[in-house]
């Protein structure tokens, strides 16, 4: 069931989105060669608490950290550790969910660690570009798969792959609500988009094949071919006009 949010619910999500966006911007100055992925997690957890909010991923279905930190070929759900040290040339995807009095905002960015290759930069830029192409259809009257198709067309047009195993989703009082929002598919399918929907739209893309494996930690998803992966996400409010990005 797709939940249409009230004004009060939207305002709580909007405040969560502001904090999420701020912390992701601050990470531009935190992420650098020599830092551990656990250092990133500690920074994020501290900053979320500074605003009186909760890092919603911690404990979710047993996930052990406050934020997902996925490096290079890790697509999503990377678990931060003190032994994983970032080095020059890495790329790292941060996926953060902030809970404000029971209402959530979800966003992700992929960061360069020092100087990265031109192809890695192109991959990161394409994930962001695909998001913005997708939300051209995040408007009343379109269907969910219109967003999906725009993302797929953009990504594959740049020569990259689109992850199939993980999708975007509705969000609100729960981290994952209906509808599911794949990053691929034919247009004109799925639920019609309505004012008051709140959607986490999140292209997850790869430099090669889209097939993934999950590691023995039961969380970290990696590309089968070892290719790099990038992730870009915002929580989007459907209005009677242009979509509002709650986490940007």
Sine and cosine of phi, psi and omega as CSV:
sin_phi,cos_phi,sin_psi,cos_psi,sin_omega,cos_omega
0.00,0.00,0.76,-0.65,0.03,-1.00
-1.00,0.06,0.80,-0.60,-0.07,-1.00
-0.99,-0.16,0.85,-0.53,0.10,-1.00
-1.00,0.06,0.79,-0.61,-0.14,-0.99
-1.00,0.07,0.56,-0.83,0.10,-0.99
-0.98,0.18,0.19,-0.98,0.05,-1.00
-0.87,0.50,-0.66,0.75,0.00,-1.00
-0.91,0.42,-0.67,0.74,0.02,-1.00
-0.90,0.43,-0.67,0.74,0.01,-1.00
-0.89,0.46,-0.64,0.77,-0.02,-1.00
-0.91,0.41,-0.65,0.76,0.06,-1.00
-0.89,0.46,-0.66,0.75,0.03,-1.00
-0.93,0.38,-0.60,0.80,0.01,-1.00
-0.89,0.45,-0.66,0.75,0.03,-1.00
-0.92,0.40,-0.65,0.76,0.08,-1.00
-0.88,0.48,-0.63,0.78,0.01,-1.00
-0.91,0.43,-0.62,0.79,0.03,-1.00
-0.88,0.47,-0.67,0.74,0.01,-1.00
-0.92,0.38,-0.69,0.72,0.03,-1.00
-0.84,0.54,-0.74,0.67,-0.02,-1.00
-0.89,0.46,-0.69,0.73,-0.01,-1.00
-0.88,0.48,-0.73,0.69,-0.04,-1.00
-0.91,0.42,-0.65,0.76,0.04,-1.00
-0.90,0.44,-0.56,0.83,0.08,-1.00
-0.93,0.37,-0.66,0.75,0.01,-1.00
-0.88,0.48,-0.50,0.87,-0.01,-1.00
-0.91,0.41,-0.32,0.95,0.09,-1.00
-0.85,0.53,-0.52,0.85,0.00,-1.00
-1.00,-0.07,-0.20,0.98,-0.04,-1.00
-1.00,-0.04,-0.65,0.76,-0.11,-0.99
-0.98,0.19,0.89,-0.45,-0.04,-1.00
-0.36,-0.93,0.28,-0.96,0.04,-1.00
-0.83,0.55,0.67,-0.74,0.04,-1.00
0.99,-0.16,-0.26,0.97,0.02,-1.00
-0.99,0.10,0.54,-0.84,0.08,-1.00
-1.00,-0.01,0.36,-0.93,0.05,-1.00
-0.92,0.39,-0.47,0.89,0.08,-1.00
-0.93,0.37,-0.55,0.84,0.09,-1.00
-0.86,0.50,-0.64,0.77,0.03,-1.00
-0.90,0.44,-0.73,0.68,0.01,-1.00
-0.86,0.52,-0.69,0.72,-0.02,-1.00
-0.90,0.44,-0.66,0.75,0.03,-1.00
-0.88,0.47,-0.74,0.68,-0.04,-1.00
-0.89,0.45,-0.72,0.70,-0.02,-1.00
-0.87,0.49,-0.67,0.74,0.00,-1.00
-0.90,0.43,-0.69,0.72,-0.05,-1.00
-0.93,0.37,-0.63,0.77,0.05,-1.00
-0.88,0.48,-0.68,0.73,0.02,-1.00
-0.90,0.43,-0.54,0.84,0.04,-1.00
-0.83,0.56,-0.49,0.87,-0.03,-1.00
-0.99,-0.13,0.13,0.99,0.02,-1.00
0.95,0.32,0.40,0.92,-0.01,-1.00
-0.90,-0.43,-0.03,-1.00,-0.10,-0.99
-0.84,-0.54,0.69,-0.73,0.16,-0.99
-0.98,0.20,0.98,-0.20,-0.25,-0.97
-0.94,0.33,-0.35,0.94,-0.04,-1.00
-0.95,0.31,-0.44,0.90,-0.05,-1.00
-0.92,0.40,0.88,-0.48,-0.02,-1.00
1.00,0.03,-0.14,0.99,-0.01,-1.00
-0.92,0.39,0.91,-0.43,-0.06,-1.00
0.80,0.60,0.46,0.89,0.02,-1.00
1.00,0.00,0.06,1.00,0.02,-1.00
-0.89,0.45,0.74,-0.67,-0.22,-0.98
-1.00,0.01,-0.07,1.00,-0.13,-0.99
-0.83,-0.56,0.14,-0.99,-0.05,-1.00
-1.00,0.07,-0.27,0.96,-0.05,-1.00
-0.44,-0.90,0.51,-0.86,0.08,-1.00
-1.00,0.04,0.78,-0.63,-0.03,-1.00
-0.80,-0.60,0.95,-0.32,-0.14,-0.99
-0.87,-0.49,0.84,-0.54,-0.16,-0.99
-0.95,-0.32,0.76,-0.65,0.15,-0.99
0.86,0.51,-0.98,-0.22,-0.05,-1.00
-0.99,0.11,-0.01,1.00,0.06,-1.00
-0.99,0.17,0.84,-0.54,-0.11,-0.99
-0.99,0.15,-0.82,0.58,-0.03,-1.00
-0.49,-0.87,0.28,-0.96,0.19,-0.98
0.92,0.39,0.41,0.91,0.09,-1.00
-0.90,0.44,0.71,-0.71,-0.03,-1.00
-1.00,-0.06,0.83,-0.55,0.01,-1.00
-0.91,0.42,0.63,-0.77,0.07,-1.00
-0.63,-0.78,0.36,-0.93,0.01,-1.00
-0.95,0.31,-0.34,0.94,-0.07,-1.00
-1.00,-0.01,-0.19,0.98,0.01,-1.00
-1.00,0.00,0.98,-0.21,-0.07,-1.00
-0.98,-0.22,0.80,-0.61,0.01,-1.00
-0.96,0.28,0.62,-0.78,0.01,-1.00
-0.81,-0.59,0.33,-0.94,0.03,-1.00
-0.78,0.62,0.76,-0.65,0.03,-1.00
0.99,-0.14,-0.23,0.97,0.08,-1.00
-0.93,0.36,0.36,-0.93,0.30,-0.95
-0.84,-0.54,0.55,-0.83,-0.09,-1.00
-0.67,-0.74,0.80,-0.60,0.01,-1.00
-0.99,-0.14,0.77,-0.64,0.01,-1.00
-0.91,-0.41,0.83,-0.55,0.01,-1.00
-0.87,-0.49,0.90,-0.43,-0.14,-0.99
-0.83,-0.56,0.74,-0.68,0.11,-0.99
-0.86,-0.51,0.83,-0.56,0.00,-1.00
-0.93,-0.37,0.73,-0.68,-0.02,-1.00
-0.96,-0.29,0.86,-0.50,0.04,-1.00
-0.90,-0.44,0.98,-0.19,0.01,-1.00
0.80,0.60,0.63,0.77,0.08,-1.00
1.00,-0.06,-0.02,1.00,0.02,-1.00
-0.85,-0.53,0.66,-0.75,-0.29,-0.96
-0.87,-0.48,0.41,-0.91,0.17,-0.99
-0.75,-0.66,0.58,-0.81,-0.14,-0.99
-0.71,-0.70,0.77,-0.64,0.03,-1.00
-0.47,-0.88,0.39,-0.92,0.03,-1.00
-0.60,-0.80,0.51,-0.86,0.09,-1.00
-0.63,-0.78,0.45,-0.89,0.14,-0.99
-0.92,-0.39,0.77,-0.64,-0.12,-0.99
-0.93,-0.38,0.56,-0.83,0.17,-0.99
-1.00,0.10,0.67,-0.74,0.10,-1.00
-0.98,-0.21,0.98,-0.20,-0.10,-1.00
0.92,0.40,-0.58,-0.81,0.00,-1.00
-1.00,0.09,0.78,-0.63,-0.01,-1.00
-0.88,-0.47,0.19,-0.98,-0.01,-1.00
-0.94,0.35,0.37,-0.93,0.05,-1.00
-0.87,0.49,-0.61,0.79,-0.01,-1.00
-0.92,0.39,-0.64,0.77,0.05,-1.00
-0.89,0.45,-0.66,0.75,0.05,-1.00
-0.88,0.47,-0.69,0.73,0.02,-1.00
-0.88,0.47,-0.64,0.77,0.02,-1.00
-0.88,0.48,-0.74,0.67,0.01,-1.00
-0.88,0.48,-0.71,0.70,-0.01,-1.00
-0.90,0.43,-0.58,0.82,-0.01,-1.00
-0.94,0.35,-0.61,0.79,0.06,-1.00
-0.86,0.51,-0.69,0.72,0.03,-1.00
-0.92,0.38,-0.69,0.72,0.02,-1.00
-0.86,0.52,-0.67,0.74,-0.02,-1.00
-0.89,0.45,-0.63,0.78,0.06,-1.00
-0.84,0.54,-0.76,0.65,-0.07,-1.00
-0.94,0.35,-0.50,0.87,0.13,-0.99
-0.92,0.39,-0.64,0.77,0.00,-1.00
-0.89,0.46,-0.68,0.73,-0.08,-1.00
-0.97,0.23,-0.06,1.00,0.20,-0.98
-0.87,0.49,-0.36,0.93,-0.01,-1.00
-0.95,-0.32,0.14,0.99,0.04,-1.00
-1.00,0.05,0.89,0.45,-0.09,-1.00
-0.64,-0.77,0.44,-0.90,-0.01,-1.00
-0.80,0.60,0.75,-0.66,0.07,-1.00
0.97,-0.23,-0.46,0.89,0.10,-0.99
-0.97,0.22,0.15,-0.99,0.08,-1.00
-0.94,-0.33,0.36,-0.93,-0.05,-1.00
-0.82,0.58,-0.67,0.75,-0.06,-1.00
-0.94,0.34,-0.23,0.97,0.12,-0.99
-0.92,0.40,-0.62,0.79,0.11,-0.99
-0.89,0.45,-0.75,0.66,-0.04,-1.00
-0.84,0.55,-0.73,0.68,-0.06,-1.00
-0.91,0.41,-0.63,0.78,0.01,-1.00
-0.90,0.44,-0.64,0.77,0.04,-1.00
-0.90,0.43,-0.76,0.65,-0.02,-1.00
-0.87,0.50,-0.72,0.70,-0.03,-1.00
-0.87,0.50,-0.66,0.75,0.00,-1.00
-0.91,0.40,-0.74,0.67,-0.06,-1.00
-0.90,0.43,-0.77,0.64,-0.05,-1.00
-0.93,0.36,-0.45,0.89,0.09,-1.00
-0.91,0.41,-0.38,0.92,0.06,-1.00
-1.00,-0.07,0.03,1.00,0.06,-1.00
1.00,0.02,0.27,0.96,-0.03,-1.00
-0.94,-0.35,0.15,-0.99,-0.01,-1.00
-0.97,-0.23,0.40,-0.92,-0.01,-1.00
-0.91,-0.41,0.83,-0.56,0.01,-1.00
-0.89,0.47,0.71,-0.71,0.05,-1.00
-0.98,-0.17,-0.48,0.88,-0.18,-0.98
-0.97,0.22,-0.30,0.95,-0.01,-1.00
-0.77,-0.64,0.59,-0.80,-0.14,-0.99
-0.68,-0.73,0.26,-0.97,0.18,-0.98
-0.96,0.27,0.00,-1.00,-0.20,-0.98
-0.22,-0.98,0.29,-0.96,0.23,-0.97
-0.94,0.35,0.34,-0.94,-0.01,-1.00
-0.47,-0.88,0.47,-0.88,0.02,-1.00
0.04,-1.00,-0.93,-0.37,0.08,-1.00
-0.94,0.34,-0.41,0.91,0.13,-0.99
-0.92,-0.39,0.51,-0.86,0.00,-1.00
-0.90,0.44,-0.62,0.78,-0.01,-1.00
-0.83,-0.56,0.93,-0.36,0.04,-1.00
-0.86,-0.51,0.19,-0.98,0.18,-0.98
-0.93,0.36,0.50,-0.87,0.05,1.00
-1.00,-0.06,0.34,-0.94,0.22,-0.98
-0.96,0.28,0.56,-0.83,-0.05,-1.00
-0.77,-0.63,1.00,0.05,0.07,-1.00
-0.88,0.48,0.37,-0.93,0.06,-1.00
-0.99,-0.13,0.34,0.94,0.00,-1.00
-0.44,-0.90,0.29,-0.96,0.09,-1.00
0.73,-0.68,0.21,-0.98,0.02,-1.00
-0.98,0.22,0.53,-0.85,0.00,-1.00
-0.96,0.27,0.22,-0.97,0.13,-0.99
0.98,0.18,0.34,0.94,-0.04,-1.00
-0.80,-0.59,0.28,-0.96,0.05,-1.00
1.00,0.09,-0.05,-1.00,-0.05,-1.00
-0.89,0.46,0.53,-0.85,0.14,-0.99
-0.96,0.27,0.58,-0.81,-0.02,-1.00
-0.99,0.16,0.72,-0.69,-0.07,-1.00
-0.81,-0.59,0.49,-0.87,0.09,-1.00
-0.86,0.52,0.68,-0.73,0.01,-1.00
0.99,-0.11,-0.14,0.99,0.14,-0.99
-0.94,0.35,0.54,-0.84,0.14,-0.99
-0.82,-0.58,0.85,-0.52,-0.20,-0.98
-0.81,-0.59,0.72,-0.70,0.15,-0.99
-1.00,-0.09,0.98,-0.21,-0.06,-1.00
-0.98,-0.18,0.81,-0.58,-0.23,-0.97
-0.50,-0.86,1.00,0.07,0.14,-0.99
-0.84,0.54,0.79,-0.61,0.14,-0.99
-0.86,-0.51,0.89,-0.46,-0.18,-0.98
-0.75,-0.67,0.31,-0.95,-0.06,-1.00
-0.75,-0.67,0.39,-0.92,0.04,-1.00
-0.98,0.19,-0.24,0.97,-0.01,-1.00
-0.74,-0.68,-0.81,-0.59,-0.04,-1.00
-0.95,0.31,0.46,-0.89,-0.04,-1.00
-1.00,0.00,-0.04,1.00,-0.02,-1.00
-0.94,0.35,0.63,-0.78,-0.01,-1.00
-0.78,-0.63,0.39,-0.92,0.19,-0.98
-0.85,-0.52,0.43,-0.90,0.12,-0.99
-0.96,-0.28,0.76,-0.65,-0.07,-1.00
-0.95,0.32,0.09,-1.00,-0.07,-1.00
-0.91,0.42,-0.27,0.96,0.07,-1.00
-0.96,0.27,-0.06,1.00,0.02,-1.00
0.93,0.37,0.21,0.98,0.01,-1.00
-0.79,-0.61,-0.81,0.58,-0.19,-0.98
-0.93,0.36,0.88,-0.47,0.04,-1.00
-0.99,-0.15,0.77,-0.63,-0.03,-1.00
-0.82,-0.57,0.42,-0.91,0.09,-1.00
-0.94,0.35,0.66,-0.75,-0.01,-1.00
-0.90,0.43,-0.60,0.80,-0.06,-1.00
-1.00,0.03,0.03,1.00,0.02,-1.00
0.98,0.18,0.12,0.99,0.01,-1.00
-0.96,0.29,0.39,-0.92,0.02,-1.00
-0.91,0.41,0.40,-0.92,0.06,-1.00
-0.71,-0.70,0.55,-0.84,0.05,-1.00
-0.75,-0.66,0.42,-0.91,-0.15,-0.99
-0.61,-0.79,0.75,-0.66,0.07,-1.00
-0.65,-0.76,0.79,-0.62,-0.12,-0.99
-0.55,-0.84,0.58,-0.82,0.21,-0.98
-0.63,-0.77,0.42,-0.91,0.18,-0.98
-1.00,0.05,0.80,-0.59,-0.18,-0.98
-0.88,-0.48,0.79,-0.62,0.10,-0.99
-0.99,-0.14,0.79,-0.61,0.07,-1.00
-0.99,0.10,0.83,-0.56,-0.01,-1.00
-0.92,-0.40,-0.13,-0.99,0.07,-1.00
-0.99,0.12,0.06,1.00,0.05,-1.00
-0.67,-0.74,-0.85,-0.53,0.02,-1.00
-0.96,0.27,0.54,-0.84,0.03,-1.00
-0.91,0.42,0.54,-0.84,0.07,-1.00
-0.98,-0.21,0.80,-0.60,0.00,-1.00
-1.00,-0.03,0.95,-0.30,-0.10,-0.99
-0.97,0.26,-0.28,0.96,-0.08,-1.00
-0.89,-0.45,0.42,0.91,0.00,-1.00
-0.74,-0.67,0.00,0.00,0.00,0.00
